[in-house]
């Protein structure tokens, strides 16, 4: 297996006394589907945002596709980000624009500033956008404004926008936190299918332990900015989940090995 992403001793500190990440080490292989779980405030979102440098880590190394992300200048970082799609909890769409216009925004990293500002896209890019939207079941929504869509549909537009970048890695930051269970399942099924059929690596933050157990090749448990579990969903125990979630355990209903633990 080829390693696509490797984090070595990554830490992130805000000010003098707030440590968001502490000495984080893990790697992700090409085509792997990895879920990061942990309580609110554990550092999950900070971790994802350090990988594509939406946030700069304080120390350590982040190697993506054989490149040290932390050493890149602005131009080279922009180029690297075309290979990393980002999916957000609150979609980050332009509501007044149509579905296909939002999807095509995923191509902006490949364009000059002027071409991007003028919204000039090739026929090939438009056809590609339509194909992705069809895969995601959005054929009938292509020309609708995004503010006319349901939350689940908006998140599928967000996925399509990431996919049109032709990424090697999808970073998904709590993509189902704002959705009902049915819409959540649709999103997770799509992400799992994208990983399996397109060979795209997925690193996803989830608050729902049962969802992580069902869909993941591997689970990384984060608590207090540190990794406290890194392994197969098949081998994680109730005690390990309690260690990850600590005092927030009461909020969870998890099913491990057929047993409910609250």
TIRO-940758 format. One record per residue (C-alpha): residue in one letter; x, y, z. Coordinates in steps of 0.001 Angstrom, whole numbers, padded with zeros to 6 digits, always signed. Layout:
<nodes>
aXYZ...
</nodes>
This chain:
<nodes>
x+000000+000000+000000x+001184+003502-000850x+001129+006160+001870x-000633+009314+000659x-000638+011333+003883x+001804+011243+006787x+001622+013428+009912x+004700+013510+012129x+004654+015141+015571x+002052+017714+014510x+001025+020214+017199x-001132+023330+017116x-001168+025931+019857x-003257+029103+020050x-001667+031807+022175x+000287+030726+025258x-002057+028249+026866x-004491+026699+024364x-003182+023457+022882x-005521+022214+020119x-003276+019373+018874x-000410+017715+020690x+002209+015535+018991x-000137+013917+016454x+001283+011021+014411x-000545+008902+011843x-000510+008014+008158x-003248+007308+005601x-002871+005026+002597x-004156+005680-000914x-007820+004673-001246x-008349+004292+002500x-011526+005479+004266x-010511+006803+007689x-012847+008315+010292x-011662+010661+013018x-013927+010485+016069x-013898+012348+019364x-015881+014723+021562x-016605+018356+020729x-013459+020429+021187x-011123+017434+020836x-009250+019020+017906x-010840+017125+014994x-011585+020191+012831x-008212+021771+013615x-006543+018536+012512x-008276+018522+009114x-007621+022215+008546x-003919+021808+009290x-003613+019200+006523x-004557+021649+003733x-003171+024623+005693x-006429+026451+006189x-004745+026622+009610x-000959+026514+010011x+000271+023885+012448x+002700+025175+015102x+005203+022347+014650x+005766+018961+013059x+005596+017712+009485x+002650+017082+007172x+003653+015083+004086x+000977+014799+001392x+001709+013060-001906x+005463+013192-001108x+005387+016966-000511x+005952+018733+002823x+002802+020864+002994x+004221+023120+005706x+007148+024282+003561x+005105+025431+000534x+004845+029027-000629x+001461+030495-001593x+001640+029521-005273x+002683+025929-004642x+000139+025561-001836x-002622+026649-004228x-001452+024005-006701x-001341+021314-004006x-004851+022174-002799x-006289+021164-006169x-005494+017589-005081x-007316+017982-001737x-011099+018369-001812x-012795+019843+001266x-016372+019141+002347x-017825+021331+005110x-020529+020852+007729x-022412+023950+006533x-021783+023318+002808x-020054+026672+002015x-022078+027156-001179x-023032+030421-002878x-026804+030247-002372x-027769+032706-005121x-025891+030699-007765x-027104+027547-009476x-026000+024038-008573x-023757+023682-011625x-022159+027099-011042x-021281+026067-007490x-019810+022788-008705x-017674+024526-011335x-016163+026677-008574x-014180+023539-007771x-012125+024245-010908x-010977+027696-009746x-007683+026337-008421x-006739+025419-011994x-007492+028861-013468x-005876+032268-013623x-007439+034924-011394x-009034+036665-014397x-010518+033499-015924x-011888+032559-012520x-013414+035993-011924x-015108+035912-015320x-016430+032396-014689x-015041+030971-017920x-015260+027176-018056x-014649+024788-020931x-017323+022514-022418x-015304+019594-021058x-015520+020993-017526x-019277+021543-017870x-019787+017972-019126x-017705+016658-016247x-019807+018649-013761x-023029+017211-015224x-021635+013676-015048x-020682+014043-011363x-024071+015571-010518x-025745+012614-012228x-023695+010125-010167x-024840+011969-007028x-028511+011866-008072x-028848+015598-008749x-029884+015537-012435x-033076+017471-011744x-031391+020127-009608x-028614+021202-012032x-029990+024685-012769x-031761+025346-009471x-030432+028003-007111x-028719+026408-004136x-031011+028147-001650x-033868+026028-003073x-032226+022753-002032x-032571+020580+001052x-029587+020137+003374x-028805+016699+001966x-028906+018028-001606x-026634+020942-000649x-024103+018539+000818x-024146+016490-002405x-023404+019713-004318x-020486+020238-001926x-019229+016735-002719x-019585+017370-006468x-017620+020626-006143x-014817+018715-004401x-014851+015879-006956x-014536+018146-009984x-011104+019131-008628x-010076+015524-009383x-008616+015212-005883x-006519+012436-004415x-007866+013164-000921x-011241+014280+000415x-011246+016022+003797x-014768+015913+005218x-015387+018061+008298x-018521+016779+010088x-020381+016458+006749x-023529+014917+008275x-023740+016897+011545x-026511+019168+010174x-028509+016403+008459x-031304+014036+009469x-030541+010274+009626x-031890+009464+006149x-029941+012270+004421x-026870+011321+006486x-027004+007756+005194x-027245+008976+001585x-024152+011170+002070x-022150+008409+003759x-023110+005891+001060x-021911+008327-001618x-018620+009013+000176x-017959+005315+000695x-018786+004606-002959x-016510+007438-004130x-013664+005958-002111x-014266+002418-003389x-015042+003094-007057x-012808+006120-007730x-009954+005164-005413x-010117+008549-003667x-008811+008614-000098x-011338+009899+002457x-010481+011396+005855x-013691+012274+007651x-014535+013822+011027x-017583+012236+012606x-019375+012729+015894x-021543+009639+015299x-019643+006572+016494x-022109+004085+014978x-021638+005675+011542x-017836+005529+011872x-018012+001854+012839x-020178+001029+009826x-018324+002844+007052x-014629+003056+007982x-011574+001010+007105x-009879+002561+010122x-010795+004756+013077x-008628+007411+014698x-009840+008480+018136x-008897+011983+019306x-009245+013296+022835x-007765+016520+024191x-005768+017065+021001x-004062+013672+021245x-004595+010410+019387x-005821+007786+021821x-006914+005126+019317x-005736+004200+015812x-007010+000917+014451x-009729-001187+012886x-013390-000483+013706x-013714-004235+014297x-011310-004148+017236x-012420-001031+019078x-013928-001774+022499x-016481+000018+024648x-013716+000955+027071x-011683+002533+024271x-014721+004535+023164x-015182+005659+026785x-011528+006735+026841x-012034+008778+023647x-015247+010499+024788x-014663+010800+028545x-017308+012965+030221x-019218+013384+026914x-019908+009641+026833x-023417+010174+028214x-024422+011921+024978x-023637+008855+022899x-025506+005700+022163x-022986+003400+020553x-023236-000152+019408x-020057-002156+019726x-020118-005871+019120x-023903-005938+019347x-023977-004293+022786x-025423-000876+023503x-023335+001369+025707x-024539+004726+026882
</nodes>
